[in-house]
Amino acid sequence: MRRTSHIHVSEETLEFHRRSLVIDLHTDSLIAAKLLGMDLSKRHRAPRGFRPWMLHADVPKLAQGGVDGVWLGIVTHPWPHRGFARASANIDYAEFVLRKNAGRLRAATRAEDVLRAKEEGRISVMLGVEGMHMLSGTVESIRGLYDRGVRYITLAHFSSNRFAVTSATKRKKSAALPSAGIEAVELMNDLGMLVDVAHVHTDLIAEVCARSRDPVIVSHGAAAAVRPTFRNLTDRDIRDIAGTGGVIGLIYADHWLSCEGPRPTLDVVVDHADHIRELVGVDHLALGSDWDGFIRTPVGMDDATDLPRLTQLFLDRGYGYDDVEKILGLNFMRVFRQVCG
Ligand SMILES: [Zn+2]
């Protein structure tokens, strides 16, 4: 297979990419914005030596990359378990970013909002909370997050909490979904919130998928069969998630995509997609960059402006236009409409 760091995007592909609805399920740019005091409304260039580790996505880069909708991760330190106040402060910050960019961004909590934003030429912004340590131990905190516009919650991050066990646990033995986790999934189903099992222990993924009445998502992940690591999804996980009708957002973190030494090419993202498509079909694939989440991206994608190259690569590797459109956004829209309205 030809692997190249230089991908020429044809005019036709660029036009197709721009016309398609493109949605990213997990972008961490609020971290960079908060830590560095970075103004997301402006284009930023990472200092030499920090490329391609950071400053993947700001508003101008997302727009240039043809991104129509982005889930901004509400992320706090995964270990301290007093997260609700911090989550709230981060949501305040997200709202500030939205106000500051009102002409270019639009808050979205439903599929309809995303379509309207695309018509208006604005980027829709949705909020996802990464880890139930931010509930501060109280299932009712989920209502508070819902009321503030949050529409997905990842059950665990790099730490376990009262509600779920992380995939990063050192314990090798089997794990079960705690009763608090069962309550959390039920409440999210009742409210119309997406249940996200990125970072979640494989045993819990099976149980969450069995219990959830709605499709389950992985906002950012990859396949363990291609790159074996605790962070990636086993074939059983992938089948379980597909069984709920859910989607898996493909991550662009080279560390989780490949163990082939320094910085693989963008082809590796399509390798993971190929595997998932082979197992469960193309209807369960989506995009979940993890941009600005302390990741290094593959060669060929330095930042969000390079996203059309991924579209070109899918086409070059034999995916049809209809299938690529599904991966770029339509699969996720199916789930979003079903769960959040
Ligand atoms: Zn993450």
Residues whose N, C-alpha, C, O or C-beta is under 5 A from the ligand:
A	BS01	ZN	none
